[in-house]
């Protein structure tokens, strides 16, 4: 099968949809694909049942500081975003944390990820942190570009070690008046 780059998808054809509780199995399936992608950078193993099994996904519907989203492109499922409010590593402030962000390979390099990251940042104004594994060089490049495009300035990452793994943390401010393309239309 040949993989082609279909080019950018217009932002108005991309949707950020708050995930309903009954859509938890859809997010769980997407998280399996996401975890599989991460085995390239992180030593995670399948459980005996052949799944990675994201821990405590249901918290995203129980905790008011957690927000699950589905991404659709041209009406088709294209990924997920999980955000939460979190304390910084220094515990000095509470900020928005992009806990999980996944775009299926079919929709990568078409503007879907950037459009959805920008939509989430506009939706939840305030201080943000985006964490990316240091070994994930494509991820570092993507986030540097997406954040710079959103803020209009280069945001440098900080290197942090957690549990023997090195991460890059980007922190920046999202203001309600941030310029950029219009937000993705909500699903009705």
N, C-alpha and C positions, 0 to 999 in steps of 0.2 A: 504494500500500500504506500503510495506516495503522499508525503505530507507537504502541503502547499501553504504559502502565506497568502491569505485572501486579502491582505491589506487592512487598513483601519476600519473599524466598525463605528459608524456615527454615534456620538454620545446619546442621541435621542432614541437609539435602538437598543440601548443597554438599560437594564432596570436593577435597582437595588430594592429588594422586597423584604420587609420584616418577616421572619419565619414564624409561622404559627406553631403552637405546641404539637399539633397533629402532623407537622412536617419534620419532626425530630428524626424519624427513620431516614428521610432524604438526606439530612445533614450528616447523619451517622455514616451513610454510604459514601458521601463525598469525602468525609474525613478519612475513610479507609484509603481512598486514592491519594489524598494529601499525605498521609503517613507513609504510604508506599514511596512517593516521591522523596520523602525525607530520609529514607534508608540510605540514600546516596551520601548523606552528610552526617547522619546520626545513627549510632548503633542501637536500633530498636528491633525487636524480634516479634514475629507473629506469636499469638497465643496458641495453645493447643487446638483451638477451634478454627484456626486458619485466618483469624482476624486480628487487627491491631487493637481495636476497641478503645476509642477515645474515652477518657475517664470523666465522669460527671457532666456529660453534655446537658442533662436535664437542668443543671444549675442555670443555664441561660434563659429558662422560663420561670425559675423560682426567685432569682435574685434581681431586684430592680436595677442594679448597677451592671448587669450583663445584658448584651443585646445580640441576638442571632439574626443574620441576614442571608438570603439567597441572592445569587446573581443570575440574571437571565440576559442573553444576547439574542436578538431577533426572536424572542419568545421561547428560546430553548435554555434549559438549565446549563449554566456556565461556571458556577463556582459558589463559594460561600465566604462570609466574613463573620468573625466572632469578635466582638469588642467588649471591654469591661473597664470599669474604673479600677485603678490599681495604685498602690503606693510606689514611689520611685525606689530604686535600690537604696538610696540614702535614707528613705523613710521621711524625707523632709517635706514632701508634697504628694497630693493625690492627683493623678492625671489619667487621661484616657489611654488605654493600652490596646493596640491592635493584636489581640491574643492569637488569632488564626486568620489567615488570608490565603485563599486557594482559588486559582482559576484553572479549569481543566485545559489540558494541552491544546486542544482544538481551538481555543480562543486566546491563546497567548500571542503576544507580539501583534495584537490588533487594536490596542488601546483600551481593552476591556478592564484590565487591572488598574491602570492609571485613572480611568474615568470613575471606577468604583471606589478607589481609595480617596479620590477628591470628593466624591459624593458623601462618604462617611465623615470625612474631616469637616465638611461644611455643615453636616447635620448635627454634629456634636462639637460645638466650639469649646475651646479651652486648651490646656496643655496636653500634648500627645507624646507618646513614646512608641517607636516602632523598633522591634528587636529582630535581628537577623543573625543567623549563625555565621561566624567568621569564615567557615569552610564553604558557605554558600555564596560564591562570588557572583553568579548571575543575580541572586537576590539582593546583594549589596548594591550592585549597579542599578537594578530596577528601583529600589527604594531611594537611593540618592537622586536619581532622575525625577521620580514622582514627587518627592518632597520639594526639591528645588523648583520644579515646575509649579507646584502649588503655592509655595511661599514667595517665590520670586527671588530667593537668595539661596546660596549654597549652605546647607546645614551639615556640619561635620559630625561624624559618629564618634562615640566613645567606646573603647574596648573594655569589656567586662568579662570576668571569668565566673562561671557558675557551674558547680559540680564537675569540674575538670574540662568543661567545654568553654570556648571563647566565643563571645557574641559581640556584635556591633549594635549599639543603642543610638538611635536618632531621636532627639527631642526637639519639639518646635511648638509654636502657638498657632491655633486655628481661631480666627476671629470671624464673627458672623458676617462681616462685610468683605471677606476674602473674595477677591476677583477670580474669574475663571469661567469656564463654560457653565451653562445652567445645570442645576442638579438633575440627576436622573429622575425620570418620572416614576412616582410610586405606582405599584400594581393595584388595580382596583378590582 
